[in-house]
Amino acid sequence: MPIHNFILTFKCMKYNQKLGDVLALFSGSILPLAFAPYSIAIIAILSIIMQSLLWQNITPRRACWRGFLYGIGMFGVGVSWVHISFYQFGGLPMIGAILLTLTFVITIALYPALLGWLLIRFFPKNNLILLPAAWTLMEWLRGWLFTGFPWLSIGYSQIDSPLNNFAPLLGVYGVSWITILIAILLIYSFNFKRLTQVISIVILISLGIGSLLETDWTKPIDKPFKVALIQGNIPQEFKWLSGFQLPSMQRYLEVSQLHRDADLIIWPETAIPLFYHEILNYAPGFLDKLMSEHIEYKTDFLIGVPTMNSDGSYYNAVMNFTNKPSFYYKNHLVPFGEYIPFQAFFGNLLKLLNIPMSEFSTGTTNQTLLTAVGHDIGISICYEDAFGNLVRNSLPAAKLLVNVSNDAWFGDSIAPHQHLEIARMRASETGRYLLRATNTGISAIINNKGKIIARSPQFKITALRAEVQPYQGTTPYVKFGNKLIVIISLLFILGLIFTNKISKA
């Protein structure tokens, strides 16, 4: 008998559907344990095994419902931290913040709901074989549709496992594909006649092939240089207050002056809480002091500072501080935080959410790279590093990646840990060092394999120091982006459809 021997227990769920629904909610709820800060990678595989079995021998409608419950558990536990920005910093009452967060969770839970319905509606017998490709395509869809929310993609959970060696080849979605494939192979291994064979295949994939892929796709160029990432630890509730702006800027300058031996000093997102053109009026002499540091100690600066055009439009930007500063303007803005999508429906929401600087304009996709310490730098601001295709826009020209962020919006939650994990994946995909400078933590220096060289404690004024190696070269992911794994997944699905038609003929 095939796999149905093993899932006999799950067949009885048709007599107790509510128990199956509860288990779907549970399997989704445990998935966040696979991600930072818990990082129990095996949980991702166990969660996928449980959910895929719960989709067997049920109607498409029930599969949709269980997929929805899985999503509620997954996102309800994994991204519930969004309520902090609504309540603590957005000015909403707690009930309003909870309702808004619940609406968000319900919305993104529709993705696994749709996945369950499609699988059982069109592939009632072959959905297990199809699951790696289908799940990966659904993650990819969630990563760009309606501006995208790629958080908690399965691949991130494997950042510290051998499967991460697939990242420079296929990106995070490719790591998801392999992870789900292993889960399905393990299900088949419970048919004991195939146990040894299937477990051997799993070991081969996760260890053997993973080790073979531990290839140096990129190569070091020039000498390492010294960096200092300044973590100012400015409380979010004070950051934009007029009486706190100048002391905040002074703190960053004074901490930087203690690290004049650094070749590159990086300040986080909006470290200067004034528009660039306002600095001369509100902080006279500040830019002169910064310039003297740059000239006398031969230190380059990358600084987060908002800018405004003459027409009143303004940008979330990073400045390369020189005699003639150049800027990178944030391209992928945070919906409902930095801009309001669908203005006709949500135009008044800005009045409800008391979020400062929340109508940013969007920078262009292909901007001239900023240069520091003699190298082109690939810049991303905060949320942008969650989008691999966006980060790769600066490559292969960029020899180094820099992300500036402000995770103070989410307090002492799991969000900064998850965000750091995402940044590590970008370094692994691109074969570049990534320097992550944040306001309240977690700042980190990540090498070209996605490993953390140094990290800061949270909620402390810190200067994170290390030597950084620039790299050159192109990984397959940098060259092809997500196209490769999307094409593989589509071909897999089309091949299965064709095979089914042949077998029925």
C-alpha positions as CSV (number, residue, x, y, z in Angstrom):
1,M,0.0,0.0,0.0
2,P,1.2,3.5,-0.7
3,I,1.2,6.6,1.6
4,H,-2.4,6.1,2.5
5,N,-1.3,3.5,5.1
6,F,0.4,6.2,7.1
7,I,-2.4,8.7,6.9
8,L,-5.1,6.3,7.9
9,T,-5.4,8.1,11.2
10,F,-6.0,11.3,9.4
11,K,-8.8,9.8,7.4
12,C,-10.9,9.6,10.5
13,M,-10.8,13.3,10.6
14,K,-13.8,13.3,8.3
15,Y,-15.7,12.0,11.3
16,N,-14.2,14.6,13.6
17,Q,-13.6,17.6,11.4
18,K,-13.3,20.0,14.3
19,L,-10.3,18.2,15.7
20,G,-8.6,18.5,12.3
21,D,-9.4,22.2,12.2
22,V,-7.9,22.7,15.7
23,L,-4.7,20.8,14.6
24,A,-4.5,23.1,11.5
25,L,-4.5,26.1,13.8
26,F,-1.9,24.4,16.0
27,S,0.4,23.5,13.1
28,G,0.4,27.1,11.9
29,S,0.9,28.4,15.4
30,I,4.1,26.5,16.0
31,L,5.7,27.5,12.7
32,P,7.1,30.8,14.0
33,L,9.2,28.7,16.4
34,A,11.3,27.8,13.4
35,F,12.3,31.5,12.9
36,A,14.4,33.8,15.0
37,P,14.7,34.3,17.9
38,Y,13.8,30.6,18.5
39,S,15.4,29.2,15.4
40,I,14.3,25.6,15.8
41,A,14.6,24.8,12.1
42,I,13.1,21.3,12.3
43,I,9.8,22.9,13.4
44,A,9.2,24.2,9.9
45,I,9.4,20.6,8.5
46,L,7.2,19.2,11.2
47,S,4.6,22.0,10.7
48,I,4.5,21.3,6.9
49,I,4.1,17.6,7.5
50,M,1.2,18.1,9.8
51,Q,-0.6,20.6,7.6
52,S,-0.1,18.6,4.4
53,L,-1.6,15.5,6.1
54,L,-4.5,17.6,7.4
55,W,-5.3,18.5,3.7
56,Q,-5.8,14.8,2.8
57,N,-9.2,13.2,2.1
58,I,-11.2,16.3,2.7
59,T,-13.3,18.6,0.5
60,P,-11.8,21.7,-1.2
61,R,-14.0,23.9,1.0
62,R,-12.6,22.2,4.2
63,A,-9.0,22.4,2.8
64,C,-9.6,26.2,2.3
65,W,-10.8,26.5,5.9
66,R,-7.8,24.6,7.3
67,G,-5.4,26.6,5.2
68,F,-7.0,29.7,6.6
69,L,-6.7,28.4,10.2
70,Y,-3.1,27.5,9.5
71,G,-2.5,31.1,8.3
72,I,-4.3,32.6,11.3
73,G,-2.0,30.6,13.6
74,M,1.1,31.3,11.6
75,F,0.7,35.0,11.2
76,G,-1.3,35.6,14.4
77,V,1.7,34.3,16.4
78,G,4.5,35.3,14.0
79,V,3.6,38.9,13.2
80,S,1.3,40.0,16.0
81,W,4.0,42.5,16.8
82,V,2.6,44.9,14.3
83,H,0.0,46.0,16.9
84,I,2.9,47.7,18.9
85,S,3.4,50.4,16.2
86,F,-0.4,51.0,16.0
87,Y,-0.9,51.3,19.7
88,Q,2.3,52.5,21.3
89,F,3.4,54.9,18.5
90,G,0.4,55.3,16.2
91,G,-1.9,56.7,18.9
92,L,-4.7,54.1,18.5
93,P,-6.5,52.7,21.5
94,M,-5.6,49.1,22.3
95,I,-8.9,47.7,20.9
96,G,-8.3,49.6,17.7
97,A,-4.7,48.3,17.4
98,I,-5.9,44.8,18.0
99,L,-8.7,45.0,15.4
100,L,-6.3,46.5,12.8
101,T,-3.8,43.8,13.5
102,L,-6.5,41.1,13.3
103,T,-7.6,42.5,10.0
104,F,-4.0,42.3,8.7
105,V,-3.6,38.7,9.9
106,I,-6.9,37.6,8.4
107,T,-5.9,39.2,5.1
108,I,-2.6,37.4,4.7
109,A,-4.1,34.2,6.0
110,L,-6.0,34.1,2.8
111,Y,-2.9,32.9,1.0
112,P,-2.6,29.5,2.7
113,A,-6.4,29.3,2.4
114,L,-6.2,29.7,-1.3
115,L,-3.4,27.2,-1.5
116,G,-5.4,24.5,0.3
117,W,-8.4,25.1,-1.9
118,L,-6.5,24.9,-5.2
119,L,-4.5,21.8,-4.1
120,I,-7.6,19.7,-3.2
121,R,-9.9,21.1,-5.9
122,F,-7.6,20.3,-8.8
123,F,-5.1,17.7,-7.4
124,P,-7.0,15.7,-4.8
125,K,-4.7,12.6,-5.3
126,N,-1.4,14.2,-6.2
127,N,-1.3,17.3,-3.9
128,L,1.6,15.9,-1.8
129,I,3.8,15.7,-4.8
130,L,2.8,19.1,-5.9
131,L,3.1,20.8,-2.5
132,P,6.7,22.1,-2.8
133,A,6.1,23.9,-6.0
134,A,2.6,25.2,-5.1
135,W,3.6,26.4,-1.6
136,T,6.7,28.1,-3.0
137,L,4.6,29.9,-5.7
138,M,2.2,31.0,-3.1
139,E,5.0,32.5,-1.0
140,W,6.4,34.2,-4.0
141,L,2.9,35.6,-4.8
142,R,2.6,36.9,-1.2
143,G,6.0,38.5,-1.6
144,W,4.9,41.0,-4.3
145,L,1.1,41.1,-4.7
146,F,-0.4,44.4,-3.3
147,T,3.2,45.6,-2.6
148,G,4.1,42.3,-0.9
149,F,4.6,40.9,2.6
150,P,7.3,38.2,2.4
151,W,7.7,37.7,6.1
152,L,7.9,34.1,7.5
153,S,8.8,32.5,4.1
154,I,9.8,29.0,5.0
155,G,13.3,29.4,3.6
156,Y,14.3,31.9,6.3
157,S,13.9,29.3,8.9
158,Q,16.9,27.3,7.4
159,I,19.4,30.2,7.5
160,D,21.6,28.1,9.9
161,S,21.0,24.7,8.3
162,P,22.9,23.1,5.4
163,L,19.9,24.0,3.2
164,N,21.0,27.7,3.3
165,N,23.7,26.7,0.8
166,F,20.9,26.7,-1.8
167,A,20.3,30.5,-1.2
168,P,22.9,31.9,-3.6
169,L,21.6,29.5,-6.2
170,L,17.8,29.8,-5.9
171,G,17.2,32.5,-3.2
172,V,15.0,32.2,-0.2
173,Y,12.1,30.7,-2.2
174,G,14.4,28.0,-3.5
175,V,15.3,27.2,0.1
176,S,11.6,27.0,0.8
177,W,11.1,24.6,-2.1
178,I,13.8,22.2,-0.8
179,T,12.6,22.4,2.8
180,I,9.0,21.5,1.8
181,L,10.3,18.7,-0.5
182,I,12.2,17.1,2.4
183,A,9.0,17.3,4.5
184,I,7.0,15.5,1.8
185,L,9.8,12.8,1.4
186,L,9.6,12.2,5.1
187,I,5.9,11.6,4.9
188,Y,6.5,9.0,2.2
189,S,9.2,7.4,4.3
190,F,6.6,6.3,6.8
191,N,5.6,3.7,4.2
192,F,8.2,1.4,5.9
193,K,9.1,-0.4,2.7
194,R,10.6,2.8,1.5
195,L,11.9,4.1,4.8
196,T,15.6,3.5,4.2
197,Q,15.5,4.7,0.6
198,V,13.6,7.9,1.3
199,I,15.6,8.8,4.5
200,S,18.8,8.3,2.4
201,I,17.4,10.8,-0.2
202,V,16.6,13.3,2.5
203,I,20.1,13.1,4.0
204,L,21.6,13.4,0.5
205,I,19.6,16.6,-0.2
206,S,20.1,18.3,3.1
207,L,23.7,17.4,3.7
208,G,25.3,16.0,0.6
209,I,24.0,18.4,-2.0
210,G,23.9,21.2,0.5
211,S,27.6,20.8,1.1
212,L,28.4,20.5,-2.6
213,L,26.7,23.9,-3.1
214,E,28.9,25.5,-0.5
215,T,30.6,27.2,-3.4
216,D,32.4,30.5,-3.3
217,W,30.3,32.2,-6.0
218,T,32.0,35.6,-5.2
219,K,35.6,36.5,-4.4
220,P,37.2,39.1,-2.1
221,I,38.5,42.3,-3.7
222,D,41.0,44.7,-2.2
223,K,41.8,44.8,1.5
224,P,39.4,44.7,4.4
225,F,38.5,48.0,6.1
226,K,37.3,49.1,9.5
227,V,33.6,50.0,10.1
228,A,31.7,51.4,13.0
229,L,27.9,51.0,13.1
230,I,26.5,53.6,15.5
231,Q,23.4,52.6,17.4
232,G,22.0,55.7,19.1
233,N,19.2,54.0,21.0
234,I,16.8,57.0,20.6
235,P,13.4,56.3,22.0
236,Q,10.8,56.3,19.2
237,E,8.4,58.4,21.2
238,F,11.0,61.2,21.5
239,K,12.7,60.9,18.1
240,W,10.7,63.5,16.3
241,L,10.1,65.9,19.2
242,S,11.6,69.4,18.5
243,G,13.4,69.5,21.8
244,F,15.0,66.1,21.3
245,Q,16.2,66.4,17.7
246,L,19.4,68.3,18.3
247,P,20.5,66.2,21.3
248,S,19.8,63.1,19.2
249,M,22.1,64.3,16.4
250,Q,24.7,65.3,18.9
251,R,24.7,61.8,20.4
252,Y,25.5,60.3,17.0
253,L,28.3,62.7,16.4
254,E,29.9,62.2,19.8
255,V,29.8,58.4,19.7
256,S,31.3,58.6,16.2
257,Q,34.1,60.8,17.4
258,L,35.2,57.9,19.7
259,H,35.8,55.7,16.6
260,R,37.8,58.0,14.4
261,D,40.0,55.1,13.3
262,A,37.1,53.6,11.4
263,D,37.2,53.9,7.6
264,L,33.4,53.9,7.4
265,I,30.9,55.0,9.9
266,I,27.2,54.3,9.4
267,W,24.2,55.9,11.1
268,P,20.8,54.2,11.0
269,E,17.5,55.2,9.3
270,T,16.5,58.8,9.9
271,A,19.4,59.2,12.5
272,I,19.1,62.9,11.6
273,P,15.4,63.7,12.4
274,L,15.4,66.8,10.3
275,F,15.1,67.3,6.6
276,Y,18.6,67.7,5.1
277,H,17.9,71.3,4.0
278,E,16.8,72.2,7.5
279,I,20.1,71.2,9.2
280,L,21.9,74.6,8.5
281,N,19.0,76.5,10.1
282,Y,18.2,74.3,13.1
283,A,21.7,72.9,13.8
284,P,24.2,75.5,12.7
285,G,27.7,74.2,12.7
286,F,26.7,70.5,12.7
287,L,27.6,69.8,9.1
288,D,30.9,71.6,9.6
289,K,31.8,69.3,12.5
290,L,30.9,66.3,10.5
291,M,32.9,67.5,7.5
292,S,36.0,68.0,9.7
293,E,35.7,64.4,10.9
294,H,35.5,63.3,7.3
295,I,38.5,65.3,6.1
296,E,40.8,65.1,9.1
297,Y,40.4,61.4,9.9
298,K,39.6,60.2,6.4
299,T,36.4,58.6,7.6
300,D,33.5,58.2,5.2
301,F,29.9,58.5,6.5
302,L,26.6,56.9,5.4
303,I,23.8,58.6,7.3
304,G,20.0,58.1,7.3
305,V,18.4,61.5,6.8
306,P,15.0,62.5,5.2
307,T,15.2,65.0,2.2
308,M,12.6,67.3,0.7
309,N,12.2,68.7,-2.8
310,S,11.2,72.2,-3.7
311,D,7.7,70.9,-4.6
312,G,7.2,69.6,-1.0
313,S,7.6,65.9,-1.8
314,Y,10.0,64.2,0.6
315,Y,12.0,60.9,0.8
316,N,13.4,58.5,3.3
317,A,17.0,58.6,2.3
318,V,20.6,57.6,3.0
319,M,23.3,60.3,2.5
320,N,26.9,59.7,1.5
321,F,28.4,62.6,3.3
322,T,31.1,64.4,1.3
323,N,31.8,67.9,-0.1
324,K,29.0,67.1,-2.5
325,P,26.6,64.7,-0.8
326,S,24.7,62.1,-2.8
327,F,21.6,60.3,-1.7
328,Y,19.8,57.0,-2.0
329,Y,16.0,57.3,-1.8
330,K,13.9,54.5,-0.4
331,N,12.1,52.7,-3.2
332,H,9.8,50.2,-1.4
333,L,7.8,52.0,1.2
334,V,5.9,50.5,4.1
335,P,2.2,50.6,3.4
336,F,0.2,52.4,6.1
337,G,3.4,53.5,7.7
338,E,5.3,55.5,5.1
339,Y,2.4,55.9,2.6
340,I,-1.3,55.0,2.2
341,P,-2.2,52.7,-0.6
342,F,-5.6,53.0,-2.3
343,Q,-6.0,56.6,-1.2
344,A,-9.7,56.6,-2.2
345,F,-10.4,54.0,0.5
346,F,-7.8,54.7,3.1
347,G,-7.1,58.4,2.6
348,N,-8.3,59.4,6.1
349,L,-6.3,56.7,7.9
350,L,-3.3,59.0,8.2
351,K,-5.5,61.2,10.4
352,L,-6.3,58.3,12.6
353,L,-2.7,56.9,12.8
354,N,-0.5,59.5,14.4
355,I,2.6,58.4,12.6
356,P,5.2,61.2,11.8
357,M,6.7,61.4,8.3
358,S,4.1,59.1,6.8
359,E,3.5,60.4,3.3
360,F,6.9,59.7,1.8
361,S,7.5,59.7,-2.0
362,T,9.1,56.7,-3.7
363,G,12.6,56.7,-5.0
364,T,13.3,55.3,-8.5
365,T,14.2,51.6,-9.0
366,N,17.6,52.0,-10.6
367,Q,19.5,54.7,-8.7
368,T,23.2,55.6,-9.0
369,L,25.0,53.6,-6.3
370,L,26.5,55.5,-3.3
371,T,30.3,55.2,-2.9
372,A,32.2,54.9,0.3
373,V,35.7,53.7,1.1
374,G,36.4,53.5,-2.6
375,H,33.6,50.9,-3.3
376,D,30.1,51.0,-4.6
377,I,27.6,50.3,-1.9
378,G,24.2,48.6,-2.3
379,I,21.8,50.5,0.1
380,S,18.5,49.3,1.4
381,I,16.4,51.1,4.0
382,C,14.5,49.1,6.7
383,Y,11.7,47.0,5.1
384,E,13.5,46.9,1.7
385,D,15.9,44.2,2.7
386,A,12.9,41.8,2.9
387,F,12.8,41.9,-0.9
388,G,15.6,39.9,-2.5
389,N,14.8,41.1,-6.0
390,L,15.1,44.7,-4.9
391,V,18.4,44.2,-3.1
392,R,19.9,42.5,-6.2
393,N,19.2,45.7,-8.2
394,S,22.6,47.1,-7.0
395,L,24.5,44.0,-8.0
396,P,27.0,42.9,-9.2
397,A,28.4,46.4,-9.2
398,A,28.1,46.8,-5.4
399,K,30.9,45.3,-3.4
400,L,29.1,45.6,-0.1
401,L,25.5,45.8,1.1
402,V,24.3,48.3,3.8
403,N,20.9,48.3,5.5
404,V,19.8,51.1,7.8
405,S,16.7,50.5,9.9
406,N,14.7,51.6,12.9
407,D,13.0,48.6,14.5
408,A,12.1,50.7,17.5
409,W,8.6,50.7,16.1
410,F,8.2,47.2,17.3
411,G,9.7,47.5,20.8
412,D,11.1,44.4,22.6
413,S,9.3,41.9,20.4
414,I,10.4,39.1,18.1
415,A,10.3,41.5,15.0
416,P,13.9,42.8,15.2
417,H,15.2,39.2,15.5
418,Q,13.1,38.1,12.4
419,H,14.3,41.2,10.6
420,L,18.0,40.3,11.3
421,E,17.3,36.8,10.0
422,I,15.9,38.2,6.8
423,A,19.0,40.4,6.3
424,R,21.2,37.4,6.8
425,M,19.5,35.7,3.9
426,R,20.2,38.7,1.6
427,A,23.9,38.4,2.4
428,S,23.8,34.7,1.7
429,E,21.9,35.1,-1.6
430,T,24.3,37.8,-2.9
431,G,27.6,36.6,-1.6
432,R,28.2,40.0,0.0
433,Y,28.9,41.4,3.4
434,L,25.8,43.2,4.8
435,L,26.1,45.9,7.4
436,R,22.9,46.5,9.3
437,A,22.8,49.7,11.4
438,T,19.7,50.2,13.5
439,N,18.5,52.8,16.0
440,T,17.7,50.5,19.0
441,G,19.0,47.1,17.7
442,I,19.7,44.6,16.5
443,S,22.7,46.1,14.6
444,A,24.8,43.4,12.9
445,I,27.8,42.8,10.7
446,I,27.0,39.7,8.4
447,N,29.5,38.0,6.2
448,N,29.1,36.8,2.6
449,K,27.7,33.4,3.8
450,G,25.0,34.9,6.0
451,K,26.9,34.3,9.3
452,I,26.9,37.0,12.0
453,I,30.4,38.3,12.7
454,A,29.2,40.8,15.3
455,R,25.9,42.0,16.7
456,S,24.8,44.6,19.2
457,P,22.7,44.3,22.3
458,Q,19.2,45.9,22.0
459,F,18.3,49.2,23.7
460,K,21.9,50.3,24.4
461,I,24.0,53.0,22.9
462,T,26.6,51.0,21.0
463,A,29.2,51.3,18.3
464,L,29.5,47.9,16.6
465,R,33.1,47.4,15.2
466,A,34.6,44.9,12.8
467,E,36.7,44.6,9.7
468,V,34.7,44.1,6.5
469,Q,35.8,42.5,3.3
470,P,34.4,43.8,0.0
471,Y,33.4,41.1,-2.6
472,Q,32.9,41.0,-6.3
473,G,31.2,38.4,-8.6
474,T,27.7,37.2,-9.3
475,T,25.8,34.4,-7.7
476,P,23.1,32.6,-9.8
477,Y,20.5,34.3,-7.7
478,V,21.9,37.7,-8.4
479,K,21.8,36.9,-12.1
480,F,18.4,35.3,-12.4
481,G,16.6,36.5,-9.2
482,N,13.3,34.7,-8.4
483,K,12.7,33.8,-12.0
484,L,14.6,30.5,-11.8
485,I,12.6,29.0,-8.9
486,V,9.3,30.3,-10.3
487,I,10.0,28.7,-13.6
488,I,11.1,25.4,-12.0
489,S,7.9,25.4,-9.9
490,L,5.6,26.1,-12.9
491,L,7.3,23.4,-15.0
492,F,6.9,21.0,-12.2
493,I,3.2,21.7,-12.0
494,L,2.7,21.6,-15.8
495,G,4.7,18.3,-15.9
496,L,2.4,16.8,-13.3
497,I,-0.7,17.9,-15.2
498,F,0.7,16.5,-18.4
499,T,1.6,13.2,-16.7
500,N,-1.9,12.9,-15.3
501,K,-3.5,13.4,-18.7
502,I,-1.2,10.8,-20.2
503,S,-2.1,8.3,-17.5
504,K,-5.8,8.8,-18.0
505,A,-5.6,8.5,-21.8
